[in-house]
Amino acid sequence: MQTLWFWLVAIMICGYVVFDGFDLGAGLLHLVLARTDAERRLVLKTIGPVWDGNEVWLLAAGGTLYFAFPGLYASGFSGFYLPLMMVLWLLVLRGISIEFRNHLEGPLWPPFWDVVFCLASGLLALFLGVALGNVVRGVPLNADGWFFEPLWTNFSTRGNTGILDWYTVIVGVAAVVSLALHGALWVWLKTDGPVAERARRLAHRAWPIVLVMIAAVTAVTWVVQPVVPEHLAARPWGYVLPALAIAGVGGVVRGIIADRPRTAFLSSAVYLVGMLASAAFGLYPYVLPSSTDPAYGLTAQSVAAPLAGLQLGLVWWIPGMLIAAGYFVYVYRHFGGKAEVEGEGY
């Protein structure tokens, strides 16, 4: 049962990265892809109907984590207090920059909120990648399962680590590049004209960088966290997950060459899921490894809620997620097609 909930949380995190990832990427790139106010409004309209709904996946993952693995929630949310507050503020800034852009008249306000939206989106993508790097690398847990990390220490991956070190920064940069590619493909899919062409050209330039970052992150992960290659060697069928990620990048390339934005975007989603699932598979049963002593690491079994609670939780989780999935299907079908700049807003 603990394994089931581990993968349910992993699925919801994948859902957040795939759905909110494209609007983070679009926000990160919209000052590059759009040259005029009308074009910037067009980019914003590609994500306007769905960006706030996409963040539901993050809330659902956090709520499920709290229910299924209260020990991890207590340890992780106290140890990562500073970066979590930074992520919260970046989420707030993204939201108000989208909604306030045309609520305050004047020649300075729209460009100001455009810059805020771009910076908040980019920094949020970076911090999400850094957070993943911290989970994979491990944190300085003590025997009681508690830890605290400052923003940085000596940039070492061992001992008294900080949130930022050379490994987590590499993973963070990889996340920025990957979500930028994902966002460019979304904008290409949802627009026509010059904006779509710029998005296609940027995606064409970005995919080789993504391949380089995949190789770099894989190589350094094998060094920093030996648990990952050990677990993959013990369960070799798990290599299908990194193969899925590589196949996703291949699909992106084929979609770009064949001028098929839908194929390229869906392949990018496959790539993101493959990478995240590979990390989860490589770490399991750890949900938060220790960088000081492997024996202090938190596992799905050691921090899970009682078995009766996990079983009862499926009674509400399944219908709840079916309702959420139905909502997403309706919204994405209702707002399908190309975005257009018409009327007020954004």
SENUDO-222431 format. One line per 10 residues: their letters; for each residue x, y, z of C-alpha. Coordinates in pm, whole numbers, plus 50000, padded with zeros to 5 digits. Example, Ala and Ser with C-alpha at 12.3 -4.5 7.8 and 13.67 -1.06 7.14 Angstrom:
// SENUDO-222431
as	51230 49550 50780  51367 49894 50714 $
END
This chain:
// SENUDO-222431
mqtlwfwlva	50000 50000 50000  50290 50237 50075  50432 50167 49730  50098 50244 49568  50076 50583 49741  50440 50656 49656  50357 50623 49288  50028 50810 49319  50220 51109 49459  50479 51068 49183 $
imicgyvvfd	50204 51067 48919  50056 51389 49055  50397 51557 49058  50443 51446 48697  50101 51594 48619  50202 51925 48772  50530 51941 48581  50368 51851 48248  50072 52089 48282  50211 52382 48476 $
gfdlgagllh	50549 52326 48309  50434 52458 47973  50294 52779 48118  50612 52826 48321  50807 52785 47998  50575 53021 47812  50617 53279 48089  50992 53239 48084  51005 53294 47706  50724 53536 47638 $
lvlartdaer	50949 53844 47625  51163 53661 47367  50880 53516 47160  50665 53832 47161  50790 54163 47027  50478 54381 47060  50207 54428 47319  49959 54240 47101  50199 53946 47069  50260 53939 47444 $
rlvlktigpv	49885 53931 47500  49866 53644 47253  50124 53440 47445  49940 53508 47769  49613 53399 47607  49763 53059 47526  49784 52988 47900  49519 53226 48035  49229 52977 48056  49434 52699 48216 $
wdgnevwlla	49730 52830 48417  49550 52848 48752  49387 52508 48701  49728 52358 48625  49847 52451 48973  49575 52228 49121  49812 51938 49057  50065 52095 49293  49804 52142 49565  49674 51789 49515 $
aggtlyfafp	50025 51644 49538  50094 51842 49856  49766 51733 50013  49821 51369 49923  50176 51385 50055  50045 51521 50385  49788 51243 50409  49994 50946 50289  50341 51035 50422  50299 51267 50721 $
glyasgfsgf	50653 51194 50841  50801 51318 50514  50569 51620 50512  50674 51719 50864  51046 51672 50801  51058 51814 50448  50839 52119 50502  51030 52224 50814  51374 52162 50664  51286 52331 50333 $
ylplmmvlwl	51103 52622 50497  51305 52896 50325  51283 52763 49967  50915 52677 50013  50842 53036 50109  51037 53153 49804  50836 52920 49581  50513 53046 49738  50604 53408 49665  50703 53322 49309 $
lvlrgisief	50365 53154 49258  50194 53463 49398  50397 53697 49174  50313 53490 48866  49944 53505 48946  49922 53877 49015  50142 53965 48716  49899 53784 48483  49587 53928 48642  49714 54283 48714 $
rnhlegplwp	49871 54340 48373  49575 54536 48233  49406 54634 48557  49635 54933 48610  49639 55183 48327  49952 55359 48211  50245 55303 47977  50466 55148 48246  50243 54892 48415  50205 54627 48140 $
pfwdvvfcla	50583 54612 48069  50652 54601 48443  50420 54306 48499  50558 54135 48187  50907 54145 48339  50775 54022 48676  50595 53734 48503  50907 53638 48308  51138 53648 48611  50893 53468 48842 $
sgllalflgv	50835 53193 48584  51208 53144 48524  51300 53143 48892  51016 52905 48974  51138 52661 48708  51489 52690 48851  51374 52630 49210  51162 52331 49114  51468 52178 48952  51683 52261 49255 $
algnvvrgvp	51419 52098 49479  51435 51780 49271  51814 51791 49295  51794 51814 49674  51563 51513 49694  51785 51302 49470  52111 51410 49637  51975 51378 49990  51964 51618 50282  52154 51623 50616 $
lnadgwffep	51900 51423 50815  51979 51337 51176  51885 51022 51364  51542 51169 51446  51461 51237 51082  51499 51615 51099  51724 51854 50911  51778 52217 50820  51949 52350 50510  52062 52709 50456 $
lwtnfstrgn	52042 52851 50107  52405 52748 50049  52714 52645 50244  53030 52541 50060  52855 52404 49747  52957 52052 49845  52724 51756 49796  52835 51585 50117  52811 51662 50487  52650 51993 50585 $
tgildwytvi	52488 52064 50250  52298 52372 50141  51998 52398 49914  52228 52523 49640  52539 52329 49544  52701 52240 49214  52476 51937 49164  52142 52101 49248  52231 52401 49031  52297 52168 48735 $
vgvaavvsla	51959 51999 48790  51795 52342 48823  51944 52461 48493  51831 52137 48328  51478 52205 48454  51482 52560 48313  51599 52438 47972  51348 52151 47966  51051 52368 48064  51160 52639 47820 $
lhgalwvwlk	51146 52379 47542  50808 52257 47671  50673 52612 47679  50804 52697 47332  50632 52390 47189  50306 52488 47360  50318 52841 47218  50397 52697 46874  50098 52463 46906  49857 52737 47018 $
tdgpvaerar	49952 53027 46789  49999 53121 46426  50214 53377 46251  50542 53529 46370  50504 53417 46732  50455 53054 46630  50753 53069 46395  50978 53215 46666  50862 52945 46907  50939 52672 46650 $
rlahrawpiv	51286 52813 46583  51362 52840 46953  51247 52481 47014  51469 52368 46728  51768 52534 46896  51675 52410 47244  51645 52034 47194  52022 51972 47150  52082 52160 47477  51822 51939 47645 $
lvmiaavtav	52008 51629 47525  52335 51764 47665  52166 51840 47997  52017 51488 48012  52363 51341 47971  52514 51579 48227  52245 51523 48491  52259 51144 48445  52638 51137 48477  52658 51351 48789 $
twvvqpvvpe	52360 51173 48951  52545 50841 48916  52832 51002 49115  52635 51203 49371  52367 50946 49453  52497 50586 49405  52161 50451 49525  52011 50533 49184  52240 50313 48969  52229 50042 49236 $
hlaarpwgyv	51850 50028 49227  51841 50031 48847  52096 49749 48835  51886 49547 49081  51568 49613 48878  51692 49644 48519  51341 49665 48376  51341 50017 48519  51571 50128 48235  51256 50157 48026 $
lpalaiagvg	51188 50490 48204  51506 50675 48096  51458 50514 47753  51111 50672 47751  51268 51011 47821  51513 50973 47533  51230 50857 47305  51037 51170 47406  51321 51395 47293  51336 51195 46970 $
gvvrgiiadr	50965 51262 46920  51023 51632 46978  51288 51636 46704  51065 51446 46461  50774 51678 46534  50984 51989 46471  51129 51853 46146  50787 51739 46021  50623 52068 46129  50385 51885 46362 $
prtaflssav	50358 52091 46683  50113 51857 46854  50347 51561 46813  50641 51766 46940  50450 51893 47244  50314 51553 47346  50662 51405 47302  50799 51675 47533  50543 51566 47793  50665 51206 47752 $
ylvgmlasaa	51023 51324 47805  50935 51506 48128  50740 51209 48265  51024 50973 48175  51283 51184 48356  51075 51229 48672  50968 50864 48681  51333 50759 48639  51429 50964 48943  51144 50821 49151 $
fglypyvlps	51222 50465 49045  51593 50508 49116  51528 50639 49467  51250 50405 49582  51199 50303 49862  51363 50629 49972  51142 50935 49967  51418 51154 50112  51770 51012 50129  52025 51130 50383 $
stdpayglta	52350 51296 50273  52511 51227 50612  52428 50863 50685  52223 50636 50455  52065 50477 50763  51896 50811 50844  51717 50827 50509  51336 50838 50508  51161 50556 50323  50803 50517 50207 $
qsvaaplagl	50752 50254 50476  50904 50453 50764  50708 50777 50712  50375 50644 50581  50041 50682 50755  49885 50372 50918  49773 50103 50676  49404 50149 50759  49427 50518 50675  49601 50451 50344 $
qlglvwwipg	49333 50201 50248  49050 50435 50346  49217 50719 50157  49164 50544 49825  48789 50574 49884  48803 50953 49845  49119 50986 49636  48990 50788 49338  48660 50977 49286  48832 51307 49367 $
mliaagyfvy	49096 51257 49099  48835 51135 48849  48646 51462 48898  48968 51661 48856  49058 51464 48542  48712 51525 48399  48749 51896 48465  49082 51904 48285  48943 51717 47985  48653 51963 47962 $
vyrhfggkae	48868 52275 47997  49130 52169 47745  48863 52063 47494  48660 52380 47547  48961 52607 47499  49120 52396 47227  49243 52545 46901  49456 52848 46835  49465 53144 47072  49355 53480 46933 $
vegegy	49395 53837 47052  49045 53975 47072  48850 54176 47326  48988 54278 47661  49220 54101 47898  49584 54008 47915 $
END
